[in-house]
Amino acid sequence: MGDNQIIPAHTTSDTANRITLPKHFCDRQPFCGTQSFQAWLLLLMPGRYRLLTDDQVKNDPQLEPVRLLITEGRVPAMAEATSAEEAGRAAIVVRLLPTAISPPPPGWRISFPRAFDPFVPPGCDARAFSILFSLDGYWEIWYTDVLRKSAFSPLGAKE
């Protein structure tokens, strides 16, 4: 693994489902100090997750209500029983989960939530991960098999 922050890092989780983050990943905020902190994982698609800070989730109008539900137990006002949200919006509550990021030793680690286990794509090694910096400016954690399949797809192909 080199020090280039753009090159994906490939790693495996331990038996407690923790992923040790590559050193070059941790050379920037919020990985400073010696205290654990809360972050969030957003399921973008099966096998692909975006790592978000608490501030990023607070400032996103779609994610903030889920954050409040999780952190404060605030339940939104009930809509009419005969109405229903679009399925993707309704499922957002299972797509955002809090996680803990812990400092060294052996290195900064992220606890990968077991609640995401049902979303592991079939035939995928559930302990092999790739961490990369997206063109959208976010750190993402992919199952390596999902990243490999996406990397071999023709450019511009729809998933």
N, C-alpha and C positions, 0 to 999 in steps of 0.2 A: 504494500500500500504506500503510495507516494504522498507528498505533502500538498499536491495540487488539489484544491478544494472542489474542483469540478469533476474529477475522476471518481466514479462510484466506488464505494468501499464495500467489500463483501465480508460478511461475518456470520456467526451462528449464535443462537441464543443458548443460555445455560439451562439447566433443568428447572430453574425457577422462572423461566421465560423472560430473563433479562438479557438485554443486548448491550454489550460494551461498545460505546461509540468510539469511532476512530479519533485519534488525537487531533488531526487537522480539522475535524468537525467541531471540536471544543475550543478552538482558538478565538472564538467570538462570543458575544453576548448570546444567551444569558448564562453561559457556562463560566462563571467566575465565582470566586469565593469558595466556601467549604460547606455550604448548606444544601440539602436537598430542596427541590422546588417542584411545584406542580406545572405540568404542561398538558397538552391535549393531543390526541390522535384523532384525525378525521378520516374516516373511510371514504376514499374517492371512488374506488371500484374494488371488487374482490382482489385482495392481494396488494393493494396500493394504498398507502396511508400518508397523510401530510402531518408533520409535526408542527404544532402551533403553540405560541406562548399564551398565557392567560389574557394578556392585553389584546392579542390578535382576535381571540374568541370574543372578548367583551365588546370589541369594536365592529363585529360583524353582525348585521341585523338578523341574519338567519340563524346564527349560532348562539347569540346572547340568550334567547329564551331557553334553549337547552341547557346552557351553562347555569342559569338561575335555577332551573328545575333540579339539576344535579347538586349544585353547591348549597343552595338555600332551601330546597324543597318547595319552592314557589310554583304552584300549579296554575297555569293560565286559565283565564275565564273560559267556561264551557261554551262552545258554539251550539247552535240548534242541533238537536239530535238527528234531523233529517239531512243535514249538510255534512260534507266530508272533504277534507283537504285532498289535494292531488297526492298520489301515492309517494312520490319522491320526497315531497315536503314532510309528509307524515312520518316517513321512515328516518328522518334526520335524527330522531331521538336515539336510534340504535347506531348511528354513524359517527357520533362524537362521544369519546370516552376520555375521562381524566387519566393521567398516568403520572408516576413519580420519576423524576430524574435525580439520581443520587451521585454524589461526588466520589472521587478516587478514595482509596484504592479499590480495584485495580485500575480503574479509569471511570470516567463518567458513564453511567449505565441508565438505560431506560427500561422500565418494567413494561413489557408488552402485555396489554390486558387480555386475560383468558376469555373475556366476553366476546372477543373477535374470533375465537376458534371456529365458530360455525361458518365464518366467511372465508376460511382457507380454501382456495380452489382445489378441486379434486386432482389427485396425483402430484400435489405440490409438497415439497419438503418444508414442513411447518417450522423448522429450526434454521433454515438458510435464508438470510436477509441481505439485501443490498440497500445501501444508504446513498442518496444522491441529492444534488442541488438542482432543482427544477428551473426551467426557463421562466417560470412565474415568480422566482425568487424565494422559494420555500425549500426547506429540507424535507425530503420524502423518504419513507421506509417502504420498500417493496419486498415481497417474497422474491428471491432470486429467480425462481422458475417463471414467475409472471413477468419480471423484467426481461428475461431472456426471450420469452415468447414475443413480447412487445418490440424488442430490439430487432427481431428477425422478421417482423411484419413490414410490408412495403410502407414507405413514408407516405403519410396522408391517409392511410387506411383507417376506417372507422372501427372502433372496438366493439 
